């Protein structure tokens, strides 16, 4: 299980295609966004902190890194990678990803170091969240296994594992690695229970019910959450709230119905409106004001307005504020 391999190869330099056609361009009125269409037939961008790199997948081809028009292949051709990959919360150009399948040398959780070496850290698991400076990552074990389910801490490079919780999925580190948050699915209720804990002593900090998804801020205790049921457990149109892992923090409604939220380090929030069951416009909320960024882009990822990567029907677009 402790296999290592080099990043496979670098594909040819892509010419930047300039601004995309009108379908994926930012909304032209009341905005100051520049757009460049950078990768065709690609999806699920995940931006690196303080950099113009991002990870993405291409259906049937696996996981790639993009930088300045160049794609670097991470996984062998045909590898099915979950869209749960993430960069190190401590800021290095290191990341982790997971591959579904029965336990083998080609499935499970993988960690890519700053020198490009790929190491399998467990032959099962999903949703890795990496702290490269502190030499560990968190991941979720297989939910179907009583002895392996829940949230695990895997130490690097020893690959020793500590079980932090017997239940839970999608762990994510926040506040410079001082806290972690995860979801506990509820079979008898709409949504999951969000749980935040202190990393140092596993002290529970916050529990919120009926959550569909969340985002932890990397350098603070802030959280964005999407709630899909009311206090009685009855379904509601998805609502995005901003809050904190602090137990007394209020829930501030950001938008409803809305999904696909992104909290930027400057406090700006991106999200997609919803029209029925379909995605609507990509919106930037800045304080109390809102503006339309695009009528068709979604799944935004980034840390600042200088480097935001978003998916569209034809591929990935790079947005920057000017």
Helices and strands as residue ranges (DSSP letters): E 4-6, E 9-13, E 33-40, E 43-47, E 54-58, E 62-67, E 70-73, E 86-87, E 95-99, E 108-112, E 117-122, E 126-131, E 136-140, E 151-155, E 161-165, E 169-174, G 175-177, E 179-185, E 192-198, E 204-216, E 222-229, E 235-244, E 252-256, E 258-263, E 269-275, E 278-286, E 289-294, E 298-304, E 307-311, E 315-321
